[in-house]
Amino acid sequence: MNPINWITGNDTGISSKAIWSVMMGAASFSNTDVPHDPADFGRCYRLLKLFPEWRNRLDEVATAFPKWGPMVREWDHMEYLYEKDKATGRCSDLYDFMQSLMDECFTADGWEKTGSNSWQKRKSTHFILNRRATSENQTNYA
């Protein structure tokens, strides 16, 4: 299997596609997230088993998508928990551990906790161009 076959296959999810996009140099992939449960993690795990050279490059995923930082830091432990319980299909230790990282993941991604289960995105200092104004001011050189 090659990476193009994998991305068009049926063992993909948003989090595994995030890994794929960074490894393939397409980190602008807009719909990304961390794995939220053992099923999500399993898709990432199987992707990295198919392309083991990518495993050592996971820090690139955290660089491209800061929300991934805590997950990448704890990847070895999550692999251990997954491998320990995957035969049973009940990876409750992995699920609990992943959930314990979620607040840190959201914070790394620029969110502020505003309540026990609520978050608000911090205001960005990036400029947003008004597309309409920009296109009206462009000169046609054709």
A tleap script that builds the chain and sets N, CA, C and O, in Angstrom:
source leaprc.protein.ff14SB
mol = sequence {
  NMET ASN PRO ILE ASN TRP ILE THR GLY ASN
  ASP THR GLY ILE SER SER LYS ALA ILE TRP
  SER VAL MET MET GLY ALA ALA SER PHE SER
  ASN THR ASP VAL PRO HIE ASP PRO ALA ASP
  PHE GLY ARG CYS TYR ARG LEU LEU LYS LEU
  PHE PRO GLU TRP ARG ASN ARG LEU ASP GLU
  VAL ALA THR ALA PHE PRO LYS TRP GLY PRO
  MET VAL ARG GLU TRP ASP HIE MET GLU TYR
  LEU TYR GLU LYS ASP LYS ALA THR GLY ARG
  CYS SER ASP LEU TYR ASP PHE MET GLN SER
  LEU MET ASP GLU CYS PHE THR ALA ASP GLY
  TRP GLU LYS THR GLY SER ASN SER TRP GLN
  LYS ARG LYS SER THR HIE PHE ILE LEU ASN
  ARG ARG ALA THR SER GLU ASN GLN THR ASN
  TYR CALA
}
set mol.1.N position { 0.855 -1.185 0.000 }
set mol.1.CA position { 0.000 0.000 0.000 }
set mol.1.C position { 0.893 1.237 0.000 }
set mol.1.O position { 1.950 1.260 0.629 }
set mol.2.N position { 0.450 2.252 -0.710 }
set mol.2.CA position { 1.165 3.522 -0.691 }
set mol.2.C position { 0.251 4.591 -0.073 }
set mol.2.O position { -0.944 4.350 0.098 }
set mol.3.N position { 0.796 5.764 0.261 }
set mol.3.CA position { -0.006 6.787 0.942 }
set mol.3.C position { -1.234 7.250 0.158 }
set mol.3.O position { -2.245 7.608 0.761 }
set mol.4.N position { -1.163 7.250 -1.163 }
set mol.4.CA position { -2.328 7.664 -1.959 }
set mol.4.C position { -3.423 6.610 -1.872 }
set mol.4.O position { -4.602 6.949 -1.769 }
set mol.5.N position { -3.047 5.339 -1.913 }
set mol.5.CA position { -4.045 4.278 -1.731 }
set mol.5.C position { -4.692 4.375 -0.357 }
set mol.5.O position { -5.898 4.178 -0.211 }
set mol.6.N position { -3.879 4.679 0.645 }
set mol.6.CA position { -4.419 4.767 2.000 }
set mol.6.C position { -5.457 5.881 2.114 }
set mol.6.O position { -6.536 5.653 2.661 }
set mol.7.N position { -5.160 7.069 1.617 }
set mol.7.CA position { -6.062 8.212 1.793 }
set mol.7.C position { -7.383 7.985 1.072 }
set mol.7.O position { -8.398 8.571 1.448 }
set mol.8.N position { -7.387 7.149 0.049 }
set mol.8.CA position { -8.628 6.880 -0.680 }
set mol.8.C position { -9.321 5.621 -0.165 }
set mol.8.O position { -10.346 5.204 -0.704 }
set mol.9.N position { -8.760 5.025 0.873 }
set mol.9.CA position { -9.334 3.806 1.445 }
set mol.9.C position { -10.399 4.098 2.482 }
set mol.9.O position { -10.859 5.231 2.621 }
set mol.10.N position { -10.784 3.052 3.211 }
set mol.10.CA position { -11.881 3.198 4.175 }
set mol.10.C position { -11.441 3.116 5.635 }
set mol.10.O position { -12.295 3.064 6.519 }
set mol.11.N position { -10.143 3.103 5.916 }
set mol.11.CA position { -9.668 3.088 7.300 }
set mol.11.C position { -9.063 4.446 7.635 }
set mol.11.O position { -7.946 4.542 8.143 }
set mol.12.N position { -9.827 5.489 7.338 }
set mol.12.CA position { -9.366 6.856 7.563 }
set mol.12.C position { -10.344 7.589 8.481 }
set mol.12.O position { -11.509 7.213 8.607 }
set mol.13.N position { -9.850 8.616 9.098 }
set mol.13.CA position { -10.665 9.498 9.918 }
set mol.13.C position { -9.998 10.862 9.942 }
set mol.13.O position { -8.913 11.040 9.388 }
set mol.14.N position { -10.639 11.814 10.577 }
set mol.14.CA position { -10.107 13.176 10.580 }
set mol.14.C position { -8.715 13.224 11.199 }
set mol.14.O position { -7.835 13.906 10.675 }
set mol.15.N position { -8.501 12.514 12.302 }
set mol.15.CA position { -7.194 12.584 12.962 }
set mol.15.C position { -6.112 11.867 12.158 }
set mol.15.O position { -4.992 12.368 12.057 }
set mol.16.N position { -6.420 10.721 11.593 }
set mol.16.CA position { -5.409 10.030 10.783 }
set mol.16.C position { -5.121 10.815 9.502 }
set mol.16.O position { -3.988 10.812 9.020 }
set mol.17.N position { -6.120 11.478 8.952 }
set mol.17.CA position { -5.889 12.322 7.776 }
set mol.17.C position { -5.006 13.523 8.118 }
set mol.17.O position { -4.271 14.017 7.263 }
set mol.18.N position { -5.075 13.990 9.356 }
set mol.18.CA position { -4.188 15.081 9.778 }
set mol.18.C position { -2.735 14.620 9.723 }
set mol.18.O position { -1.869 15.342 9.229 }
set mol.19.N position { -2.470 13.422 10.228 }
set mol.19.CA position { -1.111 12.870 10.156 }
set mol.19.C position { -0.683 12.742 8.699 }
set mol.19.O position { 0.403 13.183 8.323 }
set mol.20.N position { -1.535 12.139 7.888 }
set mol.20.CA position { -1.238 11.942 6.467 }
set mol.20.C position { -0.918 13.266 5.794 }
set mol.20.O position { 0.044 13.359 5.031 }
set mol.21.N position { -1.719 14.296 6.071 }
set mol.21.CA position { -1.531 15.576 5.391 }
set mol.21.C position { -0.171 16.192 5.702 }
set mol.21.O position { 0.460 16.773 4.819 }
set mol.22.N position { 0.280 16.074 6.931 }
set mol.22.CA position { 1.596 16.615 7.296 }
set mol.22.C position { 2.700 15.785 6.640 }
set mol.22.O position { 3.643 16.341 6.078 }
set mol.23.N position { 2.587 14.493 6.710 }
set mol.23.CA position { 3.627 13.634 6.150 }
set mol.23.C position { 3.738 13.774 4.636 }
set mol.23.O position { 4.812 13.581 4.065 }
set mol.24.N position { 2.640 14.107 3.999 }
set mol.24.CA position { 2.629 14.254 2.546 }
set mol.24.C position { 2.889 15.698 2.104 }
set mol.24.O position { 2.879 15.997 0.910 }
set mol.25.N position { 3.119 16.585 3.066 }
set mol.25.CA position { 3.406 17.973 2.723 }
set mol.25.C position { 2.171 18.768 2.360 }
set mol.25.O position { 2.260 19.786 1.672 }
set mol.26.N position { 1.021 18.308 2.818 }
set mol.26.CA position { -0.241 18.993 2.523 }
set mol.26.C position { -0.863 19.483 3.824 }
set mol.26.O position { -2.066 19.322 4.026 }
set mol.27.N position { -0.069 20.076 4.709 }
set mol.27.CA position { -0.528 20.450 6.046 }
set mol.27.C position { -1.593 21.532 6.041 }
set mol.27.O position { -2.113 21.890 7.098 }
set mol.28.N position { -1.923 22.055 4.879 }
set mol.28.CA position { -2.998 23.049 4.832 }
set mol.28.C position { -4.369 22.384 4.828 }
set mol.28.O position { -5.394 23.059 4.726 }
set mol.29.N position { -4.382 21.083 4.938 }
set mol.29.CA position { -5.623 20.321 5.025 }
set mol.29.C position { -6.494 20.976 6.095 }
set mol.29.O position { -6.073 21.074 7.248 }
set mol.30.N position { -7.678 21.417 5.745 }
set mol.30.CA position { -8.434 22.312 6.623 }
set mol.30.C position { -9.231 21.613 7.723 }
set mol.30.O position { -9.511 22.233 8.749 }
set mol.31.N position { -9.595 20.376 7.549 }
set mol.31.CA position { -10.438 19.706 8.530 }
set mol.31.C position { -9.589 18.715 9.318 }
set mol.31.O position { -9.494 17.543 8.951 }
set mol.32.N position { -8.971 19.185 10.402 }
set mol.32.CA position { -8.093 18.326 11.188 }
set mol.32.C position { -8.534 18.313 12.644 }
set mol.32.O position { -9.191 19.237 13.124 }
set mol.33.N position { -8.160 17.256 13.322 }
set mol.33.CA position { -8.422 17.161 14.756 }
set mol.33.C position { -7.533 16.067 15.324 }
set mol.33.O position { -6.946 15.275 14.586 }
set mol.34.N position { -7.446 16.037 16.626 }
set mol.34.CA position { -6.736 14.978 17.335 }
set mol.34.C position { -7.675 13.785 17.470 }
set mol.34.O position { -8.887 13.931 17.319 }
set mol.35.N position { -7.126 12.608 17.752 }
set mol.35.CA position { -8.016 11.479 18.040 }
set mol.35.C position { -8.739 11.713 19.365 }
set mol.35.O position { -8.134 12.154 20.343 }
set mol.36.N position { -10.022 11.416 19.387 }
set mol.36.CA position { -10.829 11.638 20.596 }
set mol.36.C position { -11.178 10.361 21.336 }
set mol.36.O position { -11.619 10.417 22.484 }
set mol.37.N position { -10.991 9.217 20.706 }
set mol.37.CA position { -11.348 7.960 21.353 }
set mol.37.C position { -10.482 6.842 20.769 }
set mol.37.O position { -9.756 7.072 19.801 }
set mol.38.N position { -10.547 5.636 21.340 }
set mol.38.CA position { -9.700 4.549 20.844 }
set mol.38.C position { -9.930 4.197 19.369 }
set mol.38.O position { -8.993 3.760 18.701 }
set mol.39.N position { -11.123 4.370 18.856 }
set mol.39.CA position { -11.355 4.094 17.433 }
set mol.39.C position { -10.570 5.082 16.576 }
set mol.39.O position { -9.936 4.683 15.600 }
set mol.40.N position { -10.605 6.369 16.930 }
set mol.40.CA position { -9.805 7.383 16.228 }
set mol.40.C position { -8.317 7.043 16.344 }
set mol.40.O position { -7.583 7.051 15.355 }
set mol.41.N position { -7.894 6.749 17.562 }
set mol.41.CA position { -6.484 6.432 17.777 }
set mol.41.C position { -6.085 5.207 16.964 }
set mol.41.O position { -4.991 5.168 16.401 }
set mol.42.N position { -6.955 4.213 16.897 }
set mol.42.CA position { -6.674 2.992 16.147 }
set mol.42.C position { -6.394 3.265 14.682 }
set mol.42.O position { -5.503 2.648 14.097 }
set mol.43.N position { -7.141 4.181 14.080 }
set mol.43.CA position { -6.883 4.527 12.679 }
set mol.43.C position { -5.508 5.176 12.526 }
set mol.43.O position { -4.790 4.897 11.565 }
set mol.44.N position { -5.143 6.042 13.473 }
set mol.44.CA position { -3.808 6.665 13.453 }
set mol.44.C position { -2.727 5.606 13.659 }
set mol.44.O position { -1.712 5.604 12.962 }
set mol.45.N position { -2.946 4.724 14.599 }
set mol.45.CA position { -2.008 3.651 14.920 }
set mol.45.C position { -1.762 2.773 13.692 }
set mol.45.O position { -0.616 2.473 13.355 }
set mol.46.N position { -2.838 2.367 13.030 }
set mol.46.CA position { -2.697 1.510 11.852 }
set mol.46.C position { -2.003 2.244 10.700 }
set mol.46.O position { -1.229 1.638 9.959 }
set mol.47.N position { -2.274 3.541 10.546 }
set mol.47.CA position { -1.578 4.330 9.531 }
set mol.47.C position { -0.083 4.310 9.791 }
set mol.47.O position { 0.707 4.106 8.869 }
set mol.48.N position { 0.309 4.522 11.036 }
set mol.48.CA position { 1.735 4.559 11.372 }
set mol.48.C position { 2.381 3.181 11.300 }
set mol.48.O position { 3.596 3.085 11.124 }
set mol.49.N position { 1.616 2.136 11.429 }
set mol.49.CA position { 2.153 0.785 11.231 }
set mol.49.C position { 2.401 0.538 9.744 }
set mol.49.O position { 3.356 -0.146 9.377 }
set mol.50.N position { 1.535 1.096 8.886 }
set mol.50.CA position { 1.723 0.957 7.443 }
set mol.50.C position { 2.949 1.728 6.951 }
set mol.50.O position { 3.656 1.282 6.047 }
set mol.51.N position { 3.186 2.888 7.557 }
set mol.51.CA position { 4.298 3.762 7.162 }
set mol.51.C position { 5.125 4.080 8.407 }
set mol.51.O position { 5.075 5.200 8.914 }
set mol.52.N position { 5.886 3.101 8.900 }
set mol.52.CA position { 6.584 3.259 10.189 }
set mol.52.C position { 7.586 4.411 10.220 }
set mol.52.O position { 7.901 4.925 11.293 }
set mol.53.N position { 8.083 4.818 9.069 }
set mol.53.CA position { 9.025 5.949 9.055 }
set mol.53.C position { 8.341 7.242 9.485 }
set mol.53.O position { 9.015 8.192 9.882 }
set mol.54.N position { 7.026 7.292 9.412 }
set mol.54.CA position { 6.283 8.481 9.827 }
set mol.54.C position { 6.197 8.591 11.344 }
set mol.54.O position { 6.014 9.688 11.873 }
set mol.55.N position { 6.323 7.489 12.037 }
set mol.55.CA position { 6.183 7.485 13.502 }
set mol.55.C position { 7.185 8.437 14.157 }
set mol.55.O position { 6.849 9.150 15.102 }
set mol.56.N position { 8.395 8.442 13.655 }
set mol.56.CA position { 9.439 9.304 14.219 }
set mol.56.C position { 9.288 10.760 13.818 }
set mol.56.O position { 10.057 11.610 14.266 }
set mol.57.N position { 8.314 11.055 12.986 }
set mol.57.CA position { 8.105 12.431 12.520 }
set mol.57.C position { 6.832 13.047 13.116 }
set mol.57.O position { 6.392 14.102 12.660 }
set mol.58.N position { 6.252 12.417 14.106 }
set mol.58.CA position { 5.003 12.935 14.679 }
set mol.58.C position { 5.129 14.352 15.217 }
set mol.58.O position { 4.142 15.087 15.263 }
set mol.59.N position { 6.325 14.742 15.623 }
set mol.59.CA position { 6.497 16.111 16.111 }
set mol.59.C position { 6.157 17.131 15.020 }
set mol.59.O position { 5.782 18.261 15.333 }
set mol.60.N position { 6.282 16.751 13.756 }
set mol.60.CA position { 5.898 17.635 12.660 }
set mol.60.C position { 4.395 17.901 12.658 }
set mol.60.O position { 3.947 18.978 12.263 }
set mol.61.N position { 3.627 16.915 13.099 }
set mol.61.CA position { 2.172 17.093 13.189 }
set mol.61.C position { 1.862 18.129 14.262 }
set mol.61.O position { 1.017 19.002 14.062 }
set mol.62.N position { 2.544 18.034 15.400 }
set mol.62.CA position { 2.333 19.004 16.478 }
set mol.62.C position { 2.774 20.404 16.062 }
set mol.62.O position { 2.189 21.396 16.496 }
set mol.63.N position { 3.788 20.485 15.235 }
set mol.63.CA position { 4.235 21.796 14.749 }
set mol.63.C position { 3.190 22.398 13.814 }
set mol.63.O position { 2.884 23.587 13.898 }
set mol.64.N position { 2.649 21.576 12.932 }
set mol.64.CA position { 1.643 22.064 11.974 }
set mol.64.C position { 0.305 22.343 12.644 }
set mol.64.O position { -0.386 23.299 12.292 }
set mol.65.N position { -0.054 21.512 13.604 }
set mol.65.CA position { -1.342 21.621 14.293 }
set mol.65.C position { -1.087 21.574 15.798 }
set mol.65.O position { -1.027 20.486 16.370 }
set mol.66.N position { -0.933 22.727 16.457 }
set mol.66.CA position { -0.545 22.769 17.873 }
set mol.66.C position { -1.427 21.929 18.803 }
set mol.66.O position { -0.963 21.450 19.838 }
set mol.67.N position { -2.673 21.757 18.437 }
set mol.67.CA position { -3.575 20.947 19.269 }
set mol.67.C position { -3.026 19.532 19.472 }
set mol.67.O position { -3.351 18.868 20.456 }
set mol.68.N position { -2.205 19.085 18.545 }
set mol.68.CA position { -1.638 17.740 18.600 }
set mol.68.C position { -0.490 17.618 19.607 }
set mol.68.O position { -0.101 16.499 19.943 }
set mol.69.N position { 0.058 18.718 20.091 }
set mol.69.CA position { 1.230 18.663 20.956 }
set mol.69.C position { 1.135 17.673 22.109 }
set mol.69.O position { 2.009 16.817 22.244 }
set mol.70.N position { 0.106 17.761 22.942 }
set mol.70.CA position { -0.001 16.819 24.057 }
set mol.70.C position { -0.138 15.361 23.607 }
set mol.70.O position { 0.391 14.456 24.252 }
set mol.71.N position { -0.843 15.141 22.510 }
set mol.71.CA position { -1.012 13.773 22.004 }
set mol.71.C position { 0.318 13.207 21.520 }
set mol.71.O position { 0.660 12.063 21.818 }
set mol.72.N position { 1.059 14.010 20.777 }
set mol.72.CA position { 2.356 13.555 20.272 }
set mol.72.C position { 3.304 13.267 21.439 }
set mol.72.O position { 4.013 12.261 21.437 }
set mol.73.N position { 3.310 14.148 22.421 }
set mol.73.CA position { 4.181 13.967 23.598 }
set mol.73.C position { 3.887 12.646 24.300 }
set mol.73.O position { 4.800 11.995 24.808 }
set mol.74.N position { 2.610 12.247 24.330 }
set mol.74.CA position { 2.192 11.046 25.065 }
set mol.74.C position { 1.949 9.840 24.163 }
set mol.74.O position { 1.373 8.847 24.607 }
set mol.75.N position { 2.378 9.913 22.906 }
set mol.75.CA position { 2.069 8.860 21.939 }
set mol.75.C position { 2.542 7.482 22.390 }
set mol.75.O position { 1.810 6.504 22.245 }
set mol.76.N position { 3.750 7.391 22.931 }
set mol.76.CA position { 4.268 6.091 23.381 }
set mol.76.C position { 3.343 5.457 24.410 }
set mol.76.O position { 3.049 4.264 24.345 }
set mol.77.N position { 2.891 6.262 25.352 }
set mol.77.CA position { 2.005 5.734 26.385 }
set mol.77.C position { 0.650 5.329 25.804 }
set mol.77.O position { 0.080 4.312 26.198 }
set mol.78.N position { 0.144 6.122 24.876 }
set mol.78.CA position { -1.140 5.772 24.257 }
set mol.78.C position { -1.012 4.491 23.434 }
set mol.78.O position { -1.931 3.672 23.419 }
set mol.79.N position { 0.113 4.313 22.752 }
set mol.79.CA position { 0.339 3.055 22.024 }
set mol.79.C position { 0.348 1.873 22.983 }
set mol.79.O position { -0.249 0.834 22.704 }
set mol.80.N position { 1.023 2.033 24.105 }
set mol.80.CA position { 1.064 0.970 25.108 }
set mol.80.C position { -0.349 0.601 25.562 }
set mol.80.O position { -0.708 -0.576 25.594 }
set mol.81.N position { -1.151 1.617 25.913 }
set mol.81.CA position { -2.516 1.360 26.372 }
set mol.81.C position { -3.364 0.706 25.281 }
set mol.81.O position { -4.158 -0.191 25.565 }
set mol.82.N position { -3.200 1.146 24.055 }
set mol.82.CA position { -3.958 0.579 22.934 }
set mol.82.C position { -3.578 -0.881 22.713 }
set mol.82.O position { -4.453 -1.739 22.591 }
set mol.83.N position { -2.282 -1.166 22.660 }
set mol.83.CA position { -1.818 -2.532 22.427 }
set mol.83.C position { -2.201 -3.462 23.560 }
set mol.83.O position { -2.467 -4.643 23.341 }
set mol.84.N position { -2.228 -2.928 24.770 }
set mol.84.CA position { -2.575 -3.732 25.949 }
set mol.84.C position { -4.016 -4.230 25.871 }
set mol.84.O position { -4.303 -5.356 26.278 }
set mol.85.N position { -4.918 -3.408 25.357 }
set mol.85.CA position { -6.340 -3.741 25.414 }
set mol.85.C position { -7.011 -3.974 24.065 }
set mol.85.O position { -8.188 -4.333 24.037 }
set mol.86.N position { -6.309 -3.784 22.942 }
set mol.86.CA position { -7.009 -3.842 21.658 }
set mol.86.C position { -7.639 -5.206 21.384 }
set mol.86.O position { -8.667 -5.266 20.709 }
set mol.87.N position { -7.074 -6.283 21.871 }
set mol.87.CA position { -7.649 -7.613 21.639 }
set mol.87.C position { -9.017 -7.753 22.308 }
set mol.87.O position { -9.864 -8.516 21.843 }
set mol.88.N position { -9.228 -7.019 23.394 }
set mol.88.CA position { -10.504 -7.099 24.099 }
set mol.88.C position { -11.546 -6.183 23.478 }
set mol.88.O position { -12.747 -6.362 23.679 }
set mol.89.N position { -11.070 -5.190 22.714 }
set mol.89.CA position { -11.991 -4.210 22.140 }
set mol.89.C position { -12.493 -3.206 23.162 }
set mol.89.O position { -13.362 -2.392 22.850 }
set mol.90.N position { -11.972 -3.248 24.352 }
set mol.90.CA position { -12.411 -2.348 25.423 }
set mol.90.C position { -11.210 -1.564 25.936 }
set mol.90.O position { -10.581 -1.951 26.921 }
set mol.91.N position { -10.906 -0.492 25.283 }
set mol.91.CA position { -9.726 0.314 25.611 }
set mol.91.C position { -10.095 1.464 26.538 }
set mol.91.O position { -9.835 2.628 26.229 }
set mol.92.N position { -10.698 1.136 27.669 }
set mol.92.CA position { -11.161 2.197 28.571 }
set mol.92.C position { -10.007 2.977 29.187 }
set mol.92.O position { -10.149 4.176 29.430 }
set mol.93.N position { -8.869 2.336 29.447 }
set mol.93.CA position { -7.720 3.068 29.993 }
set mol.93.C position { -7.208 4.093 28.975 }
set mol.93.O position { -6.863 5.220 29.332 }
set mol.94.N position { -7.167 3.685 27.711 }
set mol.94.CA position { -6.742 4.614 26.662 }
set mol.94.C position { -7.732 5.760 26.549 }
set mol.94.O position { -7.329 6.920 26.467 }
set mol.95.N position { -9.021 5.451 26.544 }
set mol.95.CA position { -10.034 6.508 26.439 }
set mol.95.C position { -9.884 7.519 27.579 }
set mol.95.O position { -9.859 8.728 27.349 }
set mol.96.N position { -9.784 7.012 28.801 }
set mol.96.CA position { -9.654 7.906 29.954 }
set mol.96.C position { -8.392 8.769 29.845 }
set mol.96.O position { -8.425 9.962 30.145 }
set mol.97.N position { -7.292 8.166 29.417 }
set mol.97.CA position { -6.050 8.916 29.291 }
set mol.97.C position { -6.176 9.997 28.217 }
set mol.97.O position { -5.749 11.133 28.425 }
set mol.98.N position { -6.757 9.648 27.079 }
set mol.98.CA position { -6.941 10.623 25.999 }
set mol.98.C position { -7.806 11.785 26.470 }
set mol.98.O position { -7.512 12.943 26.172 }
set mol.99.N position { -8.860 11.481 27.195 }
set mol.99.CA position { -9.740 12.537 27.685 }
set mol.99.C position { -9.014 13.447 28.672 }
set mol.99.O position { -9.311 14.639 28.761 }
set mol.100.N position { -8.058 12.879 29.414 }
set mol.100.CA position { -7.307 13.700 30.371 }
set mol.100.C position { -6.401 14.707 29.655 }
set mol.100.O position { -5.955 15.677 30.268 }
set mol.101.N position { -6.127 14.490 28.374 }
set mol.101.CA position { -5.277 15.401 27.602 }
set mol.101.C position { -6.071 16.483 26.870 }
set mol.101.O position { -5.485 17.455 26.392 }
set mol.102.N position { -7.372 16.334 26.777 }
set mol.102.CA position { -8.164 17.214 25.909 }
set mol.102.C position { -8.083 18.690 26.299 }
set mol.102.O position { -7.962 19.541 25.417 }
set mol.103.N position { -8.147 19.018 27.579 }
set mol.103.CA position { -8.044 20.427 27.970 }
set mol.103.C position { -6.729 21.031 27.479 }
set mol.103.O position { -6.702 22.149 26.965 }
set mol.104.N position { -5.650 20.281 27.643 }
set mol.104.CA position { -4.346 20.767 27.203 }
set mol.104.C position { -4.312 20.917 25.672 }
set mol.104.O position { -3.705 21.852 25.149 }
set mol.105.N position { -4.963 19.994 24.967 }
set mol.105.CA position { -5.016 20.082 23.500 }
set mol.105.C position { -5.753 21.341 23.059 }
set mol.105.O position { -5.282 22.067 22.184 }
set mol.106.N position { -6.906 21.597 23.666 }
set mol.106.CA position { -7.679 22.782 23.302 }
set mol.106.C position { -6.916 24.064 23.613 }
set mol.106.O position { -6.924 25.004 22.817 }
set mol.107.N position { -6.259 24.104 24.765 }
set mol.107.CA position { -5.479 25.279 25.141 }
set mol.107.C position { -4.353 25.514 24.130 }
set mol.107.O position { -4.107 26.650 23.723 }
set mol.108.N position { -3.678 24.449 23.732 }
set mol.108.CA position { -2.598 24.568 22.751 }
set mol.108.C position { -3.102 25.088 21.410 }
set mol.108.O position { -2.350 25.686 20.641 }
set mol.109.N position { -4.377 24.854 21.142 }
set mol.109.CA position { -4.974 25.275 19.870 }
set mol.109.C position { -5.574 26.677 19.946 }
set mol.109.O position { -6.206 27.136 18.994 }
set mol.110.N position { -5.378 27.358 21.078 }
set mol.110.CA position { -5.822 28.740 21.173 }
set mol.110.C position { -7.200 28.931 21.780 }
set mol.110.O position { -7.821 29.978 21.593 }
set mol.111.N position { -7.678 27.943 22.497 }
set mol.111.CA position { -8.990 28.054 23.150 }
set mol.111.C position { -8.804 28.369 24.626 }
set mol.111.O position { -7.815 27.971 25.241 }
set mol.112.N position { -9.776 29.095 25.187 }
set mol.112.CA position { -9.815 29.394 26.617 }
set mol.112.C position { -11.015 28.708 27.227 }
set mol.112.O position { -12.121 28.767 26.690 }
set mol.113.N position { -10.789 28.063 28.343 }
set mol.113.CA position { -11.897 27.403 29.042 }
set mol.113.C position { -12.718 28.462 29.755 }
set mol.113.O position { -12.182 29.242 30.543 }
set mol.114.N position { -14.018 28.496 29.482 }
set mol.114.CA position { -14.892 29.504 30.092 }
set mol.114.C position { -15.866 28.897 31.087 }
set mol.114.O position { -16.609 29.620 31.751 }
set mol.115.N position { -15.868 27.595 31.193 }
set mol.115.CA position { -16.736 26.895 32.131 }
set mol.115.C position { -16.348 25.430 32.148 }
set mol.115.O position { -15.386 25.039 31.487 }
set mol.116.N position { -17.079 24.612 32.893 }
set mol.116.CA position { -16.686 23.212 33.026 }
set mol.116.C position { -16.698 22.477 31.688 }
set mol.116.O position { -15.873 21.590 31.467 }
set mol.117.N position { -17.606 22.826 30.806 }
set mol.117.CA position { -17.665 22.179 29.500 }
set mol.117.C position { -17.777 23.187 28.360 }
set mol.117.O position { -18.336 22.874 27.308 }
set mol.118.N position { -17.259 24.369 28.558 }
set mol.118.CA position { -17.374 25.375 27.503 }
set mol.118.C position { -16.026 26.030 27.234 }
set mol.118.O position { -15.208 26.212 28.136 }
set mol.119.N position { -15.819 26.380 25.964 }
set mol.119.CA position { -14.569 26.950 25.499 }
set mol.119.C position { -14.860 28.110 24.575 }
set mol.119.O position { -15.907 28.154 23.930 }
set mol.120.N position { -13.935 29.044 24.511 }
set mol.120.CA position { -14.045 30.175 23.598 }
set mol.120.C position { -12.688 30.365 22.935 }
set mol.120.O position { -11.654 30.345 23.602 }
set mol.121.N position { -12.699 30.548 21.627 }
set mol.121.CA position { -11.447 30.753 20.895 }
set mol.121.C position { -10.883 32.120 21.262 }
set mol.121.O position { -11.595 33.123 21.225 }
set mol.122.N position { -9.587 32.153 21.619 }
set mol.122.CA position { -8.937 33.426 21.901 }
set mol.122.C position { -8.938 34.273 20.646 }
set mol.122.O position { -8.872 33.754 19.532 }
set mol.123.N position { -9.012 35.561 20.832 }
set mol.123.CA position { -8.995 36.473 19.692 }
set mol.123.C position { -7.651 36.388 18.991 }
set mol.123.O position { -6.595 36.395 19.624 }
set mol.124.N position { -7.713 36.309 17.692 }
set mol.124.CA position { -6.509 36.222 16.880 }
set mol.124.C position { -5.996 37.613 16.562 }
set mol.124.O position { -6.764 38.568 16.442 }
set mol.125.N position { -4.697 37.706 16.430 }
set mol.125.CA position { -4.103 38.981 16.033 }
set mol.125.C position { -3.837 39.002 14.533 }
set mol.125.O position { -3.239 39.949 14.022 }
set mol.126.N position { -4.276 37.968 13.826 }
set mol.126.CA position { -4.079 37.909 12.380 }
set mol.126.C position { -5.042 38.862 11.680 }
set mol.126.O position { -6.167 39.073 12.133 }
set mol.127.N position { -4.595 39.418 10.598 }
set mol.127.CA position { -5.453 40.286 9.797 }
set mol.127.C position { -6.296 39.433 8.864 }
set mol.127.O position { -5.817 38.446 8.307 }
set mol.128.N position { -7.530 39.813 8.702 }
set mol.128.CA position { -8.423 39.127 7.784 }
set mol.128.C position { -8.694 40.075 6.627 }
set mol.128.O position { -9.202 41.178 6.823 }
set mol.129.N position { -8.358 39.645 5.442 }
set mol.129.CA position { -8.585 40.477 4.271 }
set mol.129.C position { -10.044 40.392 3.846 }
set mol.129.O position { -10.665 39.330 3.895 }
set mol.130.N position { -10.557 41.499 3.443 }
set mol.130.CA position { -11.903 41.528 2.898 }
set mol.130.C position { -11.781 41.120 1.436 }
set mol.130.O position { -11.293 41.896 0.614 }
set mol.131.N position { -12.222 39.902 1.106 }
set mol.131.CA position { -12.060 39.389 -0.251 }
set mol.131.C position { -12.736 40.280 -1.284 }
set mol.131.O position { -12.191 40.512 -2.363 }
set mol.132.N position { -13.882 40.762 -0.963 }
set mol.132.CA position { -14.622 41.580 -1.919 }
set mol.132.C position { -13.841 42.850 -2.251 }
set mol.132.O position { -13.685 43.208 -3.419 }
set mol.133.N position { -13.361 43.517 -1.226 }
set mol.133.CA position { -12.601 44.751 -1.449 }
set mol.133.C position { -11.311 44.449 -2.198 }
set mol.133.O position { -10.909 45.214 -3.074 }
set mol.134.N position { -10.660 43.344 -1.863 }
set mol.134.CA position { -9.423 42.992 -2.524 }
set mol.134.C position { -9.653 42.719 -4.003 }
set mol.134.O position { -8.896 43.211 -4.839 }
set mol.135.N position { -10.679 41.949 -4.346 }
set mol.135.CA position { -10.912 41.616 -5.747 }
set mol.135.C position { -11.364 42.823 -6.554 }
set mol.135.O position { -11.082 42.898 -7.750 }
set mol.136.N position { -12.059 43.770 -5.932 }
set mol.136.CA position { -12.507 44.977 -6.654 }
set mol.136.C position { -11.325 45.880 -6.991 }
set mol.136.O position { -11.376 46.628 -7.967 }
set mol.137.N position { -10.259 45.816 -6.190 }
set mol.137.CA position { -9.106 46.692 -6.388 }
set mol.137.C position { -8.021 46.069 -7.257 }
set mol.137.O position { -7.011 46.715 -7.538 }
set mol.138.N position { -8.214 44.827 -7.686 }
set mol.138.CA position { -7.195 44.184 -8.505 }
set mol.138.C position { -7.294 44.656 -9.955 }
set mol.138.O position { -8.381 44.926 -10.466 }
set mol.139.N position { -6.164 44.744 -10.584 }
set mol.139.CA position { -6.113 45.132 -11.982 }
set mol.139.C position { -6.033 43.876 -12.830 }
set mol.139.O position { -5.297 42.946 -12.501 }
set mol.140.N position { -6.775 43.847 -13.900 }
set mol.140.CA position { -6.744 42.712 -14.812 }
set mol.140.C position { -5.612 42.916 -15.809 }
set mol.140.O position { -5.661 43.852 -16.607 }
set mol.141.N position { -4.605 42.071 -15.783 }
set mol.141.CA position { -3.441 42.190 -16.674 }
set mol.141.C position { -3.547 41.273 -17.880 }
set mol.141.O position { -2.567 41.094 -18.603 }
set mol.142.N position { -4.683 40.705 -18.105 }
set mol.142.CA position { -4.832 39.753 -19.229 }
set mol.142.C position { -4.892 40.483 -20.562 }
set mol.142.O position { -5.015 39.847 -21.608 }
savepdb mol mol.pdb
quit
